[in-house]
């Protein structure tokens, strides 16, 4: 066969190949850990909602549960995951502080009682914490909550003894008799409250909006693959609508999440009442775009700086910046490492996904 005949034949074969056959489908991994506000990620993966939205945008998304919350963020920071469920403070003090440019893609809710401080016995005054040993995950939102509680009681952190315990070991250590008080989040908080020998003296109900539950995504990945942001956001609000429905379908979804959290539907519904969930993308967008966001993050950043979580010199906001909608920036505008970008939530609100 001559070259003049062979070349058209090869061209015809190439034209007959399916579109995209030579291109590998982009794959992304997302992680989450046990918490009432994040159980939806596991449920959506099981029910095919994640796959549905991933296929719509020509990508693959693998959702994984990581048992240890802090470890999940550390793995995200190392690049093992494209996105991870975490709080606003942890997004600042772990990936952003490590130089990983990250974007808060979805503001799912804020804690309004899902984080709390329990003391042994019947003491009900925060001032009774003075001189006591307190168990918590150090430098987490539990540590932040303790700091805010001590402010209310006109105490300093030096007035208490902090013992660092991993979240996966916290309940066991507390039940072994160690510590005078424990600071934690649901479902651990809900579980320990049922022991009957504890009193809750403070919770995130006293500081609404300061502890945010987010889905955080690597900014470079989002820029290169906006379809990932669209798929995750679209899936999230489909799942939220299902979870919030007062129907048999909604109840079934919450039951599955309760089972995954190793609790009852009744307890899981009570946990949901301790968070202010944004079931509507419109309300989430409005909150994320509000004037309060920079003010709340400034308070969080001040705590982080006081504990040298943004640098040893306590001047972290000179080293990195946090950006918000409307071109607002907190800290160094030349070194943005945490971005609150409500544009994908806005697309969901406008039915553009």
Phi, psi and omega in degrees: 000131182285161179299326182293331178276322184294317184298312176299326180294317178297320179298319179296320178297318179297320181292335180278347180292144178299145177301134176082004183296329182273347182262131179283137180294126179300135181240139181224148179244137180234138181238155179210164177227167187297120176188142184307320183284350183241356181300335182300328181299316179294318181295318180294325178294317181294323185272000176085005180293319179297312180299321180302311182287327177297315180296326179301328182252013173070032181228173173240136179233123176253123181254126183234140173269132175249122186300322182262118185301308182298321179299325179297320180290321178296321178291322174299315182299324179286346180100009179289336181229148178280332182211158184206142175279126182200171178274168179297319181293318181292328175297326180283314191273348180249284182293313182298316180296332179276001178092008179271112181292118186231153181236130172282098185284316183231127170264103187279321183188175166232150183288129179226048182128356181282347176241135184204171179244123177249140175239154178284146176078204188256010179298135183236001183254131179300330181298339179289352177288343183303127178081000185267156176270127185239125179270134177192169171276108186298141178067017176260186177295336175296320177296318177298316180299318177300316179301319179291323178295318179296325175301316180300325183268005182058041176245162176253160177298331178291349179280351181233167178249118182261130176243120183280126179223135177298148181297330180286343179253353191300312183298317181295317180295318179297316182287346176282353178103359180280145175084151177262339180211157178223140177241124182201187183231168176290145008273356180299316181300312180299319180295314182291330179296333182283353180293332175089351181249021182234159176230132176274124185252348181196149177208173178293350173301331181281345182228060185301136176091350184274334177251105184259143175253119191237163158252118184253135184233147177299125187296321179295320178296318180296320179296319181283329183229072178299338178297332177293316177299320180293317181295316181295318180292316179299316178298317183302312185284335171294317178294320180296320178298318180295313183298326184273357183287133177277051185231176177298324179294317178296318179296320179296320179296315180292327177296318177298319179291322177298316178298319180294332178271004179060046177215181180270163176299319181299316180292320180296319177297324176294321177297319179298331179287347179267003173234147177265093184278143175262089181290335180256134176297333179294317180290324178295318179296317180298318180293313183294335181265359187288164178291342182286336186303308179298325180294317179293318180291331176294320177296317179296317180295324178296318176299314181299318179295320180297335180255015176056038179272349179246013182143148186293340183272354181072023179234044187302325182285354168278340184262330181221163181233159176238127182252152181226172178298159180073024177060029177272139182225135174249125181091212187279111182291344180272352183226056179293124180236349175223126186236126173263098185250102182275009188294326180287324175295325177295319177300321177295320181295328182266009179057041180255008179266000000 
